[in-house]
Amino acid sequence: MARSSGVNDLTRGMIITAIGAVNCRVVIPGKMGLITGMKTNSVVKIDPEIMSGTPCFAGMRVPARTLIDYLEGGDSLDDFLADFPTVSREQAIALLEEASELLLAHS
């Protein structure tokens, strides 16, 4: 599956608003409306100094969107983990669980 490394492609569908250095808000347009929120202990971190603020797995330069792109493209979680060995299975599952919680909380 071809993947673009462009920041715009990696963040498509996401609007990020940083509020101060600690608090941040993520808005993900979805089929069921806007989903907002992010846990302060999230596995995903947004730092304007890292990849221009692209939401990434905490402590890495792996955009969170990349996992979603893999799954949307029909690749498995194992495929993603093989291509991004710095991301642990637990981190990837935590991202999916957090996204699920956000969806369920706003449905």
Contact map, one row per residue, 1 for C-alpha under 8 A:
11100000000000000000000000000000000000000000000000000000000000000000000010000000000000000000000000000000000
11110000000000000000000000000000000000000000000000000000000000000000000000000000000000000000000000000000000
11111000000000000000000000000000000000000000000000000000000000000000000000000000000000000000000000000000000
01111100110000000000000000000000000000000000000000000000000000000000000000000000000000000000000000000000000
00111110110000000000000000000000000000000000000000000000000000000000000000000000000000000000000000000000000
00011111110000000000000000000000000000000000000000000000000000000000000000000000000000000000000000000000000
00001111111000000000000000000000000000000000000000100100000000000000000000000000000000000000000000000000000
00000111111100000000000000000000000000000000000000000000000000000000000000000000000000000000000000000000000
00011111111100000000000000000000000000000000000000000000000000000000000000000000000000000000000000000000000
00011111111100000000000000000000000000000000000000000100000000101100000000000000000000000000000000000000000
00000011111111100000000000000000000000000000000000000110000000001000000000000000000000000000000000000000000
00000001111111000000000000000000000000000000000000000000000000000000000000000000000000000000000000000000000
00000000001111100000000000011000000000000000000000000000000000000000000000000000000000000000000000000000000
00000000001111110000000001111000000000000000000000000000000000000000000000000000000000000000000000000000000
00000000001011111000000001110000000000000000000000000000000000000000000000000000000000000000000000000000000
00000000000001111100000111100000000000000000000000000000000000000000000000000000000000000000000000000000000
00000000000000111110000111000000000000000000000000000000000000000000000000000000000000000000000000000000000
00000000000000011111101110000000000000000000010000000000000000000000000000000000000000000000000000000000000
00000000000000001111111110000000000000000000000000000000000000000000000000000000000000000000000000000000000
00000000000000000111111100000000000000000000000000000000000000000000000000000000000000000000000000000000000
00000000000000000111111100000000000000000000000000000000000000000000000000000000000000000000000000000000000
00000000000000000011111100000000000000000000000000000000000000000000000000000000000000000000000000000000000
00000000000000000111111110000000000000010000000000000000000000000000000000000000000000000000000000000000000
00000000000000011111111111000000000001000000010000000000000000000000000000000000000000000000000000000000000
00000000000000011110001111100000000111000000000000000000000000000000000000000000000000000000000000000000000
00000000000001111000000111110000001111000000000000000000000000000000000000000000000000000000000000000000000
00000000000001110000000011111000011110000000000000000000000000000000000000000000000000000000000000000000000
00000000000011100000000001111100011100000000000000000000000000000000000000000000000000000000000000000000000
00000000000011000000000000111110111000000000000000000000000000000000000000000000000000000000000000000000000
00000000000000000000000000011111111000000000000000000000000000000000000000000000000000000000000000000000000
00000000000000000000000000001111100000000000000000000000000000000000000000000000000000000000000000000000000
00000000000000000000000000000111110000000000000000000000000000000000000000000000000000000000000000000000001
00000000000000000000000000001111111000000000000000000000000000000000000000000000000000000000000000000000000
00000000000000000000000000111101111100000000000000000000000000000000000000000000000000000000000000000000000
00000000000000000000000001111100111110000000000000000000000000000000000000000000000000000000000000000110010
00000000000000000000000011110000011111000000000000000000000000000000000000000000000000000000000000000100000
00000000000000000000000011100000001111100000000000000000000000000000000000000000000000000000000000000100000
00000000000000000000000111000000000111110100000000000000000000000000000000000000000000000000000000000000000
00000000000000000000000000000000000011111100000000000000000000000000000000000000000000000000000000000000000
00000000000000000000001000000000000001111100000000000000000000000000000000000000000000000000000000000000000
00000000000000000000000000000000000000111110000000000000000000000000000000000000000000000000000000000000000
00000000000000000000000000000000000001111111100000000000010000000000000000000000000000000000001001000000000
00000000000000000000000000000000000000001111100000000000110000000000000000000000000000000010011000000000000
00000000000000000000000000000000000000000111110000000011110000010000000000000000000000000000001000000000000
00000000000000000000000000000000000000000111111000000011111000000000000000000000000000000000000000000000000
00000000000000000100000100000000000000000001111101001111000000000000000000000000000000000000000000000000000
00000000000000000000000000000000000000000000111111111110000000000000000000000000000000000000000000000000000
00000000000000000000000000000000000000000000011111111100000000000000000000000000000000000000000000000000000
00000000000000000000000000000000000000000000001111111000000000000000000000000000000000000000000000000000000
00000000000000000000000000000000000000000000011111111100000010000000000000000000000000000000000000000000000
00000010000000000000000000000000000000000000001111111100000010000000000000000000000000000000000000000000000
00000000000000000000000000000000000000000000001111111100000000000000000000000000000000000000000000000000000
00000000000000000000000000000000000000000000011111111110000000000000000000000000000000000000000000000000000
00000010011000000000000000000000000000000000011101111111000000100000000000000000000000000000000000000000000
00000000001000000000000000000000000000000001111000001111100000111000000000000000000000000000000000000000000
00000000000000000000000000000000000000000001110000000111111111111000000000000000000000000000000000000000000
00000000000000000000000000000000000000000011100000000011111111110000000000000000000000100010000000000000000
00000000000000000000000000000000000000000111100000000001111100000000000000000000000000000000000000000000000
00000000000000000000000000000000000000000000100000000001111110000000000000000000000000000000000000000000000
00000000000000000000000000000000000000000000000000000001111111000000000000000000000001000000000000000000000
00000000000000000000000000000000000000000000000001100001101111100000000000000000000000000000000000000000000
00000000000000000000000000000000000000000000000000000001100111110100000000000000000100100000000000000000000
00000000010000000000000000000000000000000000000000000111100011111110000000000000000000000000000000000000000
00000000000000000000000000000000000000000001000000000011100001111111000000000000000000000000001000000000000
00000000011000000000000000000000000000000000000000000011000000111111100000000000000000000000000000000000000
00000000010000000000000000000000000000000000000000000000000001111111110000000000000000000000000000000000000
00000000000000000000000000000000000000000000000000000000000000111111111000001001000000000001000000000000000
00000000000000000000000000000000000000000000000000000000000000011111111100000000000000000000000000000000000
00000000000000000000000000000000000000000000000000000000000000001111111110000000000000000000000000000000000
00000000000000000000000000000000000000000000000000000000000000000111111111111011000000000000000000000000000
00000000000000000000000000000000000000000000000000000000000000000011111111111000000000000000000000000000000
00000000000000000000000000000000000000000000000000000000000000000001111111100000000000000000000000000000000
10000000000000000000000000000000000000000000000000000000000000000000111111100000000000000000000000000000000
00000000000000000000000000000000000000000000000000000000000000000000011111110000000000000000000000000000000
00000000000000000000000000000000000000000000000000000000000000000000011111111011000000000000000000000000000
00000000000000000000000000000000000000000000000000000000000000000000011001111111000000000000000000000000000
00000000000000000000000000000000000000000000000000000000000000000010011000111111100000000001000000000000000
00000000000000000000000000000000000000000000000000000000000000000000000000011111110000000000000000000000000
00000000000000000000000000000000000000000000000000000000000000000000010000111111111000000000000000000000000
00000000000000000000000000000000000000000000000000000000000000000010010000111111111100000000000000000000000
00000000000000000000000000000000000000000000000000000000000000000000000000001111111110111000000000000000000
00000000000000000000000000000000000000000000000000000000000000000000000000000111111110000000000000000000000
00000000000000000000000000000000000000000000000000000000000000000000000000000011111110000000000000000000000
00000000000000000000000000000000000000000000000000000000000001000000000000000001111111100000000000000000000
00000000000000000000000000000000000000000000000000000000000000000000000000000000111111110000000000000000000
00000000000000000000000000000000000000000000000000000000000100000000000000000000000111110000000000000000000
00000000000000000000000000000000000000000000000000000000100001000000000000000000100111111011000000000000000
00000000000000000000000000000000000000000000000000000000000000000000000000000000100011111111000000000000000
00000000000000000000000000000000000000000000000000000000000000000000000000000000100000111111100000000000000
00000000000000000000000000000000000000000000000000000000000000000000000000000000000000011111110000000000000
00000000000000000000000000000000000000000010000000000000100000000000000000000000000000111111111000000000000
00000000000000000000000000000000000000000000000000000000000000000010000000001000000000111111111100000000000
00000000000000000000000000000000000000000000000000000000000000000000000000000000000000001111111110000000000
00000000000000000000000000000000000000000010000000000000000000000000000000000000000000000111111111000000000
00000000000000000000000000000000000000000111000000000000000000010000000000000000000000000011111111100000000
00000000000000000000000000000000000000000000000000000000000000000000000000000000000000000001111111110000000
00000000000000000000000000000000000000000000000000000000000000000000000000000000000000000000111111111000000
00000000000000000000000000000000000000000100000000000000000000000000000000000000000000000000011111111100000
00000000000000000000000000000000000000000000000000000000000000000000000000000000000000000000001111111110000
00000000000000000000000000000000000000000000000000000000000000000000000000000000000000000000000111111111000
00000000000000000000000000000000000000000000000000000000000000000000000000000000000000000000000011111111100
00000000000000000000000000000000001110000000000000000000000000000000000000000000000000000000000001111111110
00000000000000000000000000000000001000000000000000000000000000000000000000000000000000000000000000111111111
00000000000000000000000000000000000000000000000000000000000000000000000000000000000000000000000000011111111
00000000000000000000000000000000000000000000000000000000000000000000000000000000000000000000000000001111111
00000000000000000000000000000000001000000000000000000000000000000000000000000000000000000000000000000111111
00000000000000000000000000000001000000000000000000000000000000000000000000000000000000000000000000000011111
